[in-house]
Amino acid sequence: MGVVGASLLTLSLGTATAGAAPASAAPEQLSADRLPSELVDAVQRDLHMSPQEYLDRAAEAQKLRTYADDFRQQRPADFAGAWIGDDGVPVVAVTTSEAASQVAQDGYRSRQSPVSADTLEQSLDDFGRWVSGLPREVSSQINSAAVDVLGGRVIVDIANSPIGRALNLPTAIANLQVQLSPPAPSPTPPPAVMGGDDYVTSAGDITTAPLEDIEICSFGFSATDGAGTPVSLSAGHCDPGNSASVYLPNRDDIRASTPVGDFTTSNVGGSDGLDYSVIALNDAGVAAGLDQPTVRGANGTALTITGTASPVIGAPVCKSGQASSFTCGLVAADRVETQLFLGDGDSRTVRGFASTACTLAGDSGGAIVTGTLALGITSGSNSGAAPSCGEANLALAQYGGTASLGIPVDAVTAATGTTVRTS
C-alpha cells in the first residue's frame, strides 16, 4: 500500500447551525436492521453514530452532492465547496453575498469564501505539474496535496526531513499552505495470507513462484463489463502484470490456492491519476459468490450494495479489507493528489479522496462505502505499516490520526466501461 499524508486528517469538518435542506429523493439505502453486525459495531466504535444516523447522514451527503454539482454548473465562479458539518448539517460555500442568499433560499446553510472551488482545483493542478518536474529525491518528500474548501486553500503535506524543510514552493501558485508530517515509511512486505475478502496473485505461476513474489490485496466491488461478463474491481497497484491470475488463498497451502479470475485491465497514476484494476471472474469465482452485489467483512458478514455515490466532505464512510475488516471514518477531502509508493520502490501520483478510516497493508483494492452505496476503492494510507488499527491510532494521534486514500468508484467505472452490481 502507498502512503497518504497524515495532515489530511487535520482538515476541519466545519460547524454549522441547524437548517432545513430542500426536499429531494434520497439515495436508496438498506434499512438499519439489515446492516451486518460487524459493520454496525464499526460504525458505533469509529463514528459514534447509531446505524440509522450513519445511513441518514450518508443519504444527506448525496443529496448535497447533487445540489452542489448543479449549483457549480450554473454558477462556477460563485461556488466554493460543499460539506457535511460535524453536526450533520449540510453547508455550501460561496464567494458572493448574492450567491449566499440563493443558497439560503434553497434551504442550505451558506458560508462565505474568498476563493472559488475552480480556483483551488487549478492551484492543485498547477502544483501537480510542478511536482512532476522535480528530481525523485525531492518529489518523494511531498506526501500529498489536498483541496481544503473549508479554509480556501490547498494544503501541501511535506515530510519533516532536511529536504522537505528546505523545499521552496513556487510563489506563482496561489493558495498553497504547507504542513509537515513524519517522513513516509518504507513499503512493507505483504501480510500473512488470511481469510475474508482477500486474494493472492503473482506475476508467475503461483505453484512455483517464490513466496516473496506472492502479493495479497482485497476485492472491491462486483461489477459487469460491457459484454456482461462478471468482474471484480480492485486497485491497479495490486496487478503484478502479465495478465496475472487471481486466487482465493488456501491458508494451509498457498500454492494450492484456487484461481478465480485474471487481471484484464489495470492503471496506476497516468493522465487520470486513478489506481484501479478489473479482474475477470472465471466459473470458480462466480461459484464463490464474487459476482454478487456484496462487500465482505470478517466472520462471514456481508453488506449488500444498493447503488453508487460520490465523495462529500464530512460524509460517513466505512471500508472493508482483508487486514482490518470494517473500519469507519469521515471524508476529509474530496480532491487529493498523493504519491503512491510501490513495492519496487517506484512511486506514482494518484488522485482521489481522503478519509479518516484506518486501513492496513493488504487492504488495498478493498471497498469503501457510504451508507450502503459504493463510494470508492482503497488505494493507500498512512497506517499501512502498522500491525493493527489500534496501534495506528495511537502512533498517529499526534499527527492528526489515520488517513486513507480512496479512488472514486464512479471514475473507475467510467474509465473501464464497467457497471457496479447492486441489489
N, C-alpha and C positions, 0 to 999 in steps of 0.2 A: 504494500500500500504506500501511497505517497504521503506527503505532509502538507497540511493546511495551516497557515499561520494562526497561532493561538489568539492573536489580537482580534480576530473576527468576533470573538465572543464578547468583547468589550463594547460592541456597538449597542447603545441603549435601545431598548424597545419602546421607549416613549411612554407618556402617561396622558390619558385623555379623560374628560368627564363624560358622564353618560349622555347619550344622544341617540335618537331613533334613526335607524338605517332604512333606506327605502325598500319597500317590498319587492322581491323578485324570487324567481323559482330557485329553491335551494338544490345543490347537487344531491343526487341520490346517495343515501348512506344506509348501511345496515342499522338496525335498532341496537341500542346499547346492550341488550341481553344476548345478542348474537356475536359479540366480540369474544375472541378466545380469552380464557382466563389469564394466560401468560401476558397478553397484551394489556389487559385491564391492570394487572399488577405493575407493569412497566409505566403505564400512564399515571397511576396513583403515586408510584415511587419517584419518578423523574419529573413529572409535571405538576404534581399535587392537584390534580383535577379528578373529578368523577368521570366515568365513561361518557355520560351524556354531555358534560361540559366539553370534553375532548371533541366529540362529534359536532356539537353546535358551533364551537369556535372554528373547526376546520371548514364547515359549511359557510360560515360567515366570511371567512377569508376568501373563498372562491367567489362569493357574491361581490366582495370588494374588488377582486381582481378583474371581474367583468366590467364593473363600473369604471375603474381606473383606466383600463385599456380603451374604453370608449371615450372617456374624457380626454385622454392623452392624444388619441387620434384626431379629435376635433380641435383641441387647443394645446398643441405640443409645447409652445413657449410658456404656457401658464402652469403646466403640470410639473411637480417637483417630487412626486413619490407617493406611496401609499403603504400603510401598515396596520396591523392589529396591535393596539396598545396593550400594555401588560395587564390591564383590567378587562381585556376582551373587546374594547370599543374600537371600531374602525376609524382611521384617520386618513385624510387626503391632504397632502402638502401642495401648496400653490404659490405662485410668485407675485400675484397681484390681488388687491383687495376686491376687485370686481369678480375675479375667479373664486375667491373665498366666499363671496355672497352666493354664487351659483352652487358651490358645494354644499353650503348650509341649506340652501333652498331644496337641494336634492336629498337632504336628510343626513348628511355626513358631517362629522366634526372636521374642521379645517385647521391647518397650521401654515403660517407664512414662512416662506423660504426665499433666500436671495438667489438661489441657483436652480435652474430647471434640471429635470432628470436627463434630458437630451445633452445638456452641457456637461453634466457629471460623467455620463457614459462616453462622451467624446474625450474627456480628460483621461478616462480609463483606457480607451483605445490608443490614445497618443502615448501613454505611459507604457503600454504593452509593446508598442513598436520600438520605443526607446530601449526597453529591456532586451528585446531580441537582438539588438546590435552590440550588446555588451559582451566582453570575454566571459567564458564559462565560469572562471573562478570568482568573478564579480556577480554575475547574474544568479549564481547559486546561493548568494546571501540574501536574496529577495524572496521572502516566503510567499507573499501574496499581495494583491491589491484588490480592494473591495469598495464598491459604491456605498456610502453611508448617507442615505437620503434624509435621515433624521438630523444629521449635522451639516448637510450641504457640502460634502467633501468626499474625496477619495482617500481612504486610509491605506497607506503603504506599510506593510509589515516587513521589517528588515531584521535580520539576525543580529543579535547583540554580540558582534565579533569585531575584530580590528578592521576588516574590510567593510563590514556593514556600517560601523560607526563613522568611517571615513568617506562613505559614499555621498556624493553631491548630486542631488536630484536636479533635473533640468528646470530652470526657473521659467521657461516659456510655457510649461504646462501648468494650468491653473488648478486650484482647489486640492492640492496634494497635502497630506499631513502624515508624518512619519510616526510609527510606533515600533519600539524594539521588543523582540521576543527572543527566547533562547534559540541558539542555532539548531537547524533541523537535524534530527537524529539520523544516523546512517540506516539504510534499509536493513530490515531484519529478515532472517530466514523464515520461510513459511512455517506456521504452527503445525503441530502433530495433527494428522487426519482424525476427524471425529464425525459423528453422525449429524443429522439435521438437514439443512438445505445446502450442503456443500458439494463441491465437485472437485475432482483432481484431473490434471491434464499434463501432458508432456509433449515436447516437440518431436520426440521419437517414440518408438514402441515402448509402452509402459511396462511390458514384461521384461525388458532388458535395460531400460533407462536407469542411470544412477539415481539413487533416492534423492540426492540434492537437486536433480533436474525435474522432479515431480512437483508441480505447482498446485496450490489449493486456493480456491475462490468460492464465491457464493452465487447461486442462481438468483436472478432478479425477478422479472415478470414473465409470465406465459403470454405468448403472442402468436400471431399468424403472419406469414409473409404475403406478398402479392398473389401468390399462387394458392394460398390457403394452407400451406404447409405449417404444421405446429413448430414453433421455435421458442427459445428462451432468450431473453435479453439480459446481458451481463456487462461487465466492464471490459473495455478494449485491452487494457494492460494485462488482463488475465490470459490473453491468447498468446501462446508461445510461438505461433507461426506455423507455416507449412500445413494449413488446414488440419490442425491437430484435433484429435479426438478428445471427447469429454467423458468422464467416467463417474459413476456413483461409487464412492470409495468402499472397499472391503477392508474393515479395520483389522481383521485377523491376518489378511494377506493382501497388501496394497496392489501387488502385481496381478491379483485375480479380480480386480475391480471390474464392474460391469460397464461396457461402453453404452452411452445413452444418446450420443449425437456427435456432431462435428462443428467446429467454428466455420462459418461461411463468410462472415464479414466482421472486420474489426477496425477500429480507428482510435488513435491516441493523439490528441492535440490537433495539429494541422490547421487549415484555414478556419474551420468552425470551432476549434478548441474543445471538441467533445471527446469523451472517453467511453466507448461503447463497443459491444460485440453482439453478434447474433449467432446463436447455436441452433442448428437444425436438428430436431429430435428424431431419433430412429424409433422403431417399434418398441424397443425396451424402454426408451424414455417416455413414450406415451403410456405404456403399461404401468410405469412407475408413478403416473399421475402428474408428470411435469407439464402436461398440456392443459391442466386445469387452472381456472382463474383464482388461484390461491397463493398466498405468501406463507411460507412455513416458518414456524418458530420451533423452539426446542420441545421435547417431550410430546411430540405428536400434535401440537397445536397448529392451527392454520386460520388465516384471515382471508375471507372472500373479498376479492376486488370488485367494486361496483362501478368504477369509472376512472377518469384521469383528472389531474389537477395541475395548476401552475403554482410556483413558489410565491408566497406573500410574506413579507417581513412580519414576524410575530405569530405566524400560523403554527399550530402544534404539529409535530411530525414524530413518527416512530419508524425505526429501521429494523430490519431483520438481517441477520448474518450468522454464519456458522460459528464464529468465535464468541460473540457476545449476545446472540439471540435478539430478543426485542429490547431496545432501549429507546428512550424518547427525549425530545428537546423542542426548541423553537427555531424557526427560520431566523437567522441573524442578519443575513444579507442575501438579496435576490440576484446580485450580479457580482461575481467574484472571478478573478483570474489568479491562478497559482501555478507553481511548478510541481509536477508530479514526478517524484524520484522513483526510477525503475530499478529492478533487481540488479541490472548490469551496470549500474552507476550513471546511466544516462538520465536526462530529465526532459520533460515536455511541458509546455504551457497549456493548461486546460482551463476551461471556463464552465462555471456552473453556479450553484447557490450554496450558502453555508448554513449549517445548523449547529445547535449545541448538543446534539445526540452523540453519545460516545460510540466509536467504532474501533475495532482492533484488527490486527493483521489477520487476514483470512476472510474478513467481512466484505472485501472488495467485490463489487458486482451485485451485492445484495439489494433488496428492495427497500425503498423509502416511501412511506405512505403518509397521508394526512387524512384523518378520519379513516374511511375505508376506500379512499381514492389513491390510485397510483400517482406518485409525485416524481420520483427520481431513482437513480441508480448510484450506489455508493462508489466513490472514486478514491478517496483518500482521507486522512485525518492527521491530527497532531498527536494522537494517542496510540498509533499503530504499534509502537514498541512496548507498550505496557502489557503486563501479564493479565490484567483484569481491569474492568471499568472502575471498580472501587479504588484501585491503586492509581489509575489515571486521573481520577477526580482529585485525589489528594495531591499528586505530584504537580498538577497543572492549575490548582486553585489560585496560586499567586499570579498566574499569567492569564487569568480570565476563564479558566476551565477548558473542557474538551471542545474541539471544533471539528466538524466533518464537512467534506465537500461532496455535494450531490450533483449529478448530471440530470437536467430536466428530462423526464421521460417523453414529453411531447416533442422535444427537439430530437430525441433519439428515433422515435417512430417516423418523424418527418424525414430524417436523413436516411433511414433504412427502408421505408415503404412498408413498415410493419404496423400491426394493429394490436394493442393490448387486449387480451381476453378479459371480459367482465361477465358477471353473473347476469 
